[in-house]
Amino acid sequence: FFSIPPERVALVPYHSVCLNYGKPDPSPRMTYKPVRIEESTEDKVLQETLRLIGTGRLDYTVAQAATWHITDKMSWEKLASLREYTLPGVYSSQVATFSIEQLQTAQQLVTVAAKRADERARLEPGTKPTPVQPRRSGKPADSKPAAAG
């Protein structure tokens, strides 16, 4: 890796997504601890998705949709129905959180991550492939990983 001398500052690019839909936004007052992906989740498809996100080459909204699909078991239909406010106040309006194109790309991202997880399982002894269980409809599952948003 690299070394930062005492009294010096280094800016390191960091690409991330919220792991749990509905969790509060991060705050500078909170303490964070970087951990290896494997310490945060056993889900091999999520691990590969997070590795791809870490490259910094993915659109944030695509990465976020794929992550919530995996972690919160949100169907693509549910993700398509999410809305957010453009501006608070008199002129506020709701817009779709994700466009159709972003959701299509997120589906491709999950497929690629699943293939990479299978490939990694074949290459690493003692690792089993993780099947992708796409949800076509319904409410998000109640169980969520321990990591915060």
C-alpha positions in Angstrom: 0.0 0.0 0.0 1.5 3.4 0.9 2.8 5.4 3.9 1.7 8.8 5.0 4.4 10.7 7.0 3.4 12.2 10.3 1.8 15.7 10.1 0.9 15.1 6.4 -2.5 14.7 4.9 -3.4 12.5 2.0 -6.7 12.5 0.0 -7.8 9.0 -0.9 -10.7 8.5 -3.2 -13.4 6.4 -1.6 -16.4 5.0 -3.5 -19.3 3.6 -1.4 -23.1 3.0 -1.2 -25.6 2.7 1.5 -26.0 -0.9 2.5 -29.4 -0.6 4.0 -32.4 1.3 2.6 -33.9 3.8 5.0 -30.9 4.1 7.3 -29.8 7.7 8.3 -27.2 9.4 6.2 -23.6 9.2 7.4 -22.5 12.0 9.8 -19.1 13.4 10.5 -19.9 13.0 14.2 -20.0 9.2 13.9 -17.0 7.0 14.1 -16.3 4.7 11.2 -14.0 1.8 10.9 -12.9 0.4 7.5 -13.3 -3.4 7.5 -12.7 -6.1 4.9 -15.7 -6.9 2.8 -15.7 -10.5 4.1 -16.1 -9.1 7.7 -19.2 -7.1 6.7 -21.1 -9.8 4.8 -20.9 -13.4 3.8 -23.0 -12.8 0.7 -20.6 -13.5 -2.2 -22.6 -11.6 -4.7 -22.7 -8.5 -2.5 -18.9 -8.8 -1.9 -18.3 -8.8 -5.7 -20.7 -5.9 -6.2 -18.8 -3.9 -3.5 -15.5 -4.7 -5.2 -16.9 -3.4 -8.5 -18.2 -0.3 -6.8 -14.8 0.3 -5.2 -13.2 0.6 -8.6 -14.9 4.0 -9.0 -16.0 3.2 -12.6 -19.7 2.7 -11.8 -22.5 5.3 -11.8 -23.4 5.9 -8.1 -27.2 5.4 -8.7 -26.6 2.1 -10.6 -24.4 0.9 -7.8 -27.0 1.9 -5.1 -29.9 0.2 -6.9 -27.9 -3.0 -7.2 -26.9 -2.9 -3.6 -30.4 -2.4 -2.2 -31.6 -5.2 -4.5 -29.1 -7.5 -2.9 -29.1 -6.3 0.7 -32.7 -5.4 1.2 -34.2 -7.9 -1.2 -35.9 -5.1 -3.0 -37.5 -6.1 -6.2 -36.7 -4.1 -9.4 -40.3 -3.0 -9.4 -40.0 -1.6 -5.8 -36.8 0.2 -6.7 -38.5 1.7 -9.8 -41.3 3.0 -7.5 -39.0 4.9 -5.1 -39.3 8.6 -5.2 -37.3 11.5 -3.7 -37.9 15.2 -3.4 -36.0 17.6 -5.7 -36.1 20.7 -3.4 -37.7 21.0 0.0 -40.4 23.7 0.3 -42.9 25.3 -2.0 -41.4 24.2 -5.3 -40.5 20.7 -4.3 -41.6 17.8 -6.4 -41.1 14.1 -6.4 -38.9 12.4 -9.0 -38.0 8.8 -9.5 -34.9 7.8 -7.5 -33.7 5.5 -10.3 -34.3 5.8 -14.1 -35.3 2.8 -16.1 -31.8 2.8 -17.8 -30.1 2.9 -14.3 -32.2 -0.1 -13.1 -31.4 -2.0 -16.3 -27.7 -1.4 -15.8 -28.1 -2.3 -12.1 -29.6 -5.7 -13.2 -26.6 -6.2 -15.4 -24.3 -5.3 -12.5 -25.9 -7.9 -10.3 -25.6 -10.5 -13.0 -21.9 -9.7 -13.5 -21.3 -9.8 -9.8 -22.9 -13.2 -9.5 -20.8 -14.6 -12.3 -17.6 -13.1 -10.7 -18.7 -14.7 -7.4 -19.1 -18.1 -9.1 -15.7 -17.7 -10.8 -14.0 -16.7 -7.5 -15.6 -19.8 -5.8 -14.2 -22.0 -8.5 -10.7 -20.5 -8.0 -10.7 -20.4 -4.2 -10.6 -23.8 -2.5 -13.4 -24.3 0.1 -15.7 -21.6 -1.3 -19.2 -22.4 -2.5 -21.0 -20.5 -5.3 -23.8 -18.3 -4.1 -27.0 -18.4 -6.3 -28.7 -15.2 -7.1 -32.4 -15.2 -6.1 -33.9 -12.3 -8.0 -37.2 -11.0 -6.6 -39.7 -10.0 -9.1 -42.3 -8.5 -6.9 -43.4 -8.1 -3.3 -42.3 -6.1 -0.3 -38.6 -5.9 0.8 -37.5 -8.5 3.3 -37.3 -7.6 6.9 -33.8 -9.0 7.5 -30.9 -6.6 6.8 -27.1 -6.9 7.1 -25.4 -5.4 10.2 -23.6 -2.6 8.3 -25.0 0.9 8.5 -26.0 3.1 5.5 
